[in-house]
Amino acid sequence: MEFDGVGWRRILESLADELGSEGDPIELVIAGGAAVAWRHNTRRSLDVDSVEELSDEVKFAASRVGQQHGLASDWLNANAQAFAPAFARSECTPVMSRHRLRVLALPARALFVMKLLAARARDIEDLIVLWPDTGFASTQEAVDYYYGCYPHEDVDPHLADFVRTSVVDRLHT
């Protein structure tokens, strides 16, 4: 099942209810389509990607919530962990806080470069939507930030042109 930002918020509220209010605080930092959906409710996503490992407690609660809502078993996963750039929690966007669960979305710049790294067809649409939120002054600034986040990626001399033609120019058409 796909959900927009409002739908995923309801699911995560169910997760918070399942986790209850007793115990240590839990913080999830999310990325991917669900994070874009929170920023721009027009986006729909099949899952919620965490950039950090999920505790056994969260996995168990997510499994129960998934069963209650008819979701895939991996609706909440840490698949984005391997691709997340360094980020400051203070720059993340608060998504929701309920009981002891707090959910944050990666900053727009970090989401942008993760989507640029993947560069699948659906990621291009996300890049277009995210661009105004990033605050990048130029495509070259975005590319420099990208290589700062992913220094082991081979340098692509056409990446700035790709960002301009696939993202920035499409904002003005």
C-alpha positions as CSV (number, residue, x, y, z in Angstrom):
1,M,0.0,0.0,0.0
2,E,1.2,3.5,-0.8
3,F,0.6,6.4,1.6
4,D,1.1,10.2,1.4
5,G,2.6,12.1,4.3
6,V,-0.7,12.3,6.2
7,G,-1.2,8.5,5.8
8,W,2.3,7.7,7.0
9,R,1.8,10.1,9.9
10,R,-1.2,8.0,11.0
11,I,0.8,4.8,10.7
12,L,3.6,6.2,12.7
13,E,1.2,7.4,15.4
14,S,0.0,3.8,15.6
15,L,3.6,2.8,16.0
16,A,4.0,5.3,18.8
17,D,0.8,3.9,20.5
18,E,2.2,0.4,20.1
19,L,5.5,1.5,21.7
20,G,3.6,3.2,24.5
21,S,4.9,5.9,26.8
22,E,7.0,3.7,29.2
23,G,10.7,3.3,28.5
24,D,13.5,5.3,26.9
25,P,12.8,7.9,24.2
26,I,13.0,6.6,20.7
27,E,14.0,8.8,17.7
28,L,13.7,7.8,14.1
29,V,15.4,9.8,11.3
30,I,13.7,9.0,8.0
31,A,14.7,9.5,4.4
32,G,13.4,8.4,1.0
33,G,9.9,8.9,-0.4
34,A,8.2,9.0,3.0
35,A,10.4,12.0,4.0
36,V,9.6,13.7,0.7
37,A,5.9,13.0,1.3
38,W,6.1,14.8,4.7
39,R,7.6,17.8,3.1
40,H,5.3,17.7,0.1
41,N,2.1,15.8,0.7
42,T,1.7,15.1,-3.1
43,R,4.3,12.3,-2.9
44,R,3.3,8.7,-2.1
45,S,5.6,6.0,-0.8
46,L,5.4,2.3,-0.1
47,D,7.6,2.4,3.0
48,V,9.4,4.4,5.6
49,D,13.2,4.3,5.3
50,S,15.2,5.0,8.5
51,V,18.8,6.1,8.1
52,E,19.7,4.4,11.4
53,E,19.5,0.8,12.6
54,L,16.1,-0.1,14.1
55,S,16.1,-1.5,17.6
56,D,14.5,-4.9,18.2
57,E,11.7,-3.1,20.2
58,V,10.9,-0.9,17.2
59,K,11.0,-3.8,14.8
60,F,8.6,-5.8,16.9
61,A,6.2,-2.9,17.3
62,A,6.5,-2.1,13.6
63,S,5.6,-5.8,12.8
64,R,2.5,-5.6,14.9
65,V,1.4,-2.3,13.4
66,G,2.1,-3.6,9.9
67,Q,-0.2,-6.6,10.6
68,Q,-2.9,-4.3,11.9
69,H,-2.8,-2.1,8.9
70,G,-2.1,-4.7,6.2
71,L,1.4,-3.4,5.4
72,A,4.4,-5.2,3.9
73,S,6.6,-6.7,6.6
74,D,9.4,-4.2,5.7
75,W,7.2,-1.1,5.8
76,L,9.6,0.4,8.3
77,N,13.2,-0.5,7.4
78,A,16.8,0.8,7.7
79,N,17.5,0.4,3.9
80,A,18.6,4.0,3.7
81,Q,21.3,3.6,6.3
82,A,24.0,2.7,3.8
83,F,23.3,5.7,1.6
84,A,22.7,8.4,4.2
85,P,25.2,11.3,4.2
86,A,26.4,12.9,7.4
87,F,23.8,15.2,8.9
88,A,23.1,17.2,12.0
89,R,20.0,16.2,13.9
90,S,19.5,19.9,14.7
91,E,18.9,20.4,10.9
92,C,16.3,17.7,10.6
93,T,12.6,18.5,10.1
94,P,10.4,17.3,13.0
95,V,7.7,15.1,11.5
96,M,5.8,13.9,14.6
97,S,6.2,13.3,18.3
98,R,3.9,11.1,20.3
99,H,4.5,9.3,23.6
100,R,8.2,8.5,23.5
101,L,8.5,8.3,19.7
102,R,10.0,11.3,17.9
103,V,10.3,11.1,14.1
104,L,12.6,13.5,12.1
105,A,13.1,13.8,8.4
106,L,16.5,14.3,6.9
107,P,17.3,17.9,5.9
108,A,16.3,18.8,2.4
109,R,20.0,19.0,1.2
110,A,20.7,15.5,2.5
111,L,17.5,14.1,0.9
112,F,18.4,15.8,-2.3
113,V,21.9,14.2,-2.6
114,M,20.5,10.8,-1.6
115,K,18.0,11.1,-4.4
116,L,20.7,12.3,-6.8
117,L,22.9,9.3,-5.8
118,A,20.0,6.9,-6.7
119,A,18.8,8.9,-9.8
120,R,16.0,6.5,-10.6
121,A,13.0,7.9,-12.6
122,R,10.9,8.4,-9.5
123,D,13.9,10.1,-7.8
124,I,14.0,12.8,-10.5
125,E,10.5,13.9,-9.6
126,D,11.6,14.1,-5.9
127,L,14.7,16.1,-6.9
128,I,12.5,18.6,-8.7
129,V,10.2,18.9,-5.6
130,L,13.1,19.2,-3.2
131,W,15.3,21.7,-5.1
132,P,13.6,24.8,-3.7
133,D,13.9,23.5,-0.2
134,T,17.6,22.9,-0.4
135,G,18.8,26.5,-0.6
136,F,21.4,25.6,-3.1
137,A,22.4,28.8,-5.0
138,S,23.6,26.9,-8.0
139,T,23.8,23.5,-9.6
140,Q,27.5,23.5,-8.9
141,E,26.9,24.1,-5.2
142,A,24.6,21.1,-5.2
143,V,27.3,19.0,-7.0
144,D,30.0,20.2,-4.6
145,Y,27.7,19.2,-1.6
146,Y,27.1,15.8,-3.3
147,Y,30.8,15.0,-3.6
148,G,31.3,16.3,0.0
149,C,28.8,13.7,1.1
150,Y,29.9,10.9,-1.2
151,P,33.7,11.5,-1.7
152,H,34.2,8.0,-3.0
153,E,31.9,8.4,-6.0
154,D,33.6,8.8,-9.3
155,V,33.5,12.4,-10.5
156,D,31.0,12.9,-13.3
157,P,31.9,16.0,-15.3
158,H,28.3,16.1,-16.5
159,L,26.6,16.0,-13.1
160,A,26.0,19.7,-12.9
161,D,24.4,19.7,-16.3
162,F,22.3,16.8,-15.3
163,V,21.0,18.7,-12.3
164,R,20.4,21.8,-14.4
165,T,18.5,20.0,-17.2
166,S,16.7,17.3,-15.2
167,V,15.8,19.4,-12.1
168,V,16.3,23.2,-12.2
169,D,15.2,23.8,-15.8
170,R,12.1,21.6,-15.3
171,L,11.0,23.9,-12.4
172,H,10.6,26.7,-14.9
173,T,8.7,24.8,-17.6
